[in-house]
Amino acid sequence: MGSREVGLPETVGASGLPDRVTIWEVGARDGLQNESSVVPVGVKLEFLDRLADAGLTVLEATSFVRPEWVPQLADAEELLAGLARRPGVSYPVLVPNERGLDRALAAGVRHVAIFASATETFARRNLNRSLDEQFAMFEPVVARARAEGLDVRGYVSMCFGDPWEGAVPREQVIGVGKRLLDMGCSQLSLGDTIGVATPGQVTALLAGFDDVGALAVHFHDTYGQALANTLAALQAGVRTVDSSAGGLGGCPYAESATGNLATEDLVWMLDGLGVEHGVDLDALADTSAWLAGVLGRPSPSRVVRALRG
């Protein structure tokens, strides 16, 4: 890929936005788990190291799911054993159940996440549980993790639309989310798994939660709405945004899905709005361009393509 010096957007602030946003980088887990071939653990370790060099302080590293479910992340123990952990950088991992938590604890993990569904169909397809039964699976995981002093994040998928059920009632999403928070999750990440949300939906859903400060958002860009939805979330008081370096990742439920919100695209918008985030866009764009070369295809991020050709 070519390269040119990174320019920065003109900063013009807007009212009603947080002073600072935490970027929860999911590329190494949510991004790479969707690759058709397994990425070598050495590449993953360099990726995580370069992301930390770029100033990202939350790097979701891997997932302790069964290897036959997600073979791309079967190297979780090896990756964590080789990880050069940085002071001030958190490396959360996804754990689906108590066995996953056992593996995370053995690996010295201090921050875990669970992955719930806002809909009945996806709960059954993804977790082999009903909407209500999923909580019985998560309760001992959260209780044990908290007893061990771990921080626990709760993901909620299909918050804005489900490929089998269509539109998802907001009250249903709020009910699932509040149960996870009451269970002991310190943060709730609301996911637009198939990328169908629009800003009005985002504003309406967030208004149903008592403490927006405990919420994060996780948007896919299937219909080109991820940045608009993120801005709506920031205006509603959200201060943590999930994104994936270079726009890595995709949605297996929609053929037109273009993956996660790209971290570079998010950083460009935040820079233009004068919202602090601590990330070096130049170093981040270099990292995503490097990884795109390793993967053998252009980066989906529009900012990476604009800056790195």
Secondary structure, DSSP 8 states (H G I E B T S, - for coil): --------------TT--SB-EEEE-IIIIIGGG-SS---HHHHHHHHHHHHHTT--EE--EE-S-TTT-GGGTTHHHHHHH----TT-B--EE--SHHHHHHHHHTT--EEEEEEESSHHHHHHHHSS-TTHHHHHHHHHHHHHHHTT-EEEEEEE-SS-BTTTBS--HHHHHHHHHHHHHHT-SEEEEEETTS---HHHHHHHHTT-S-GGGEEEEEB-TTS-HHHHHHHHHHTT--EEEEBGGG----TT-TT---B-BHHHHHHHHHHHT-B----HHHHHHHHHHHHHHHTS--S-HHHHHHH-
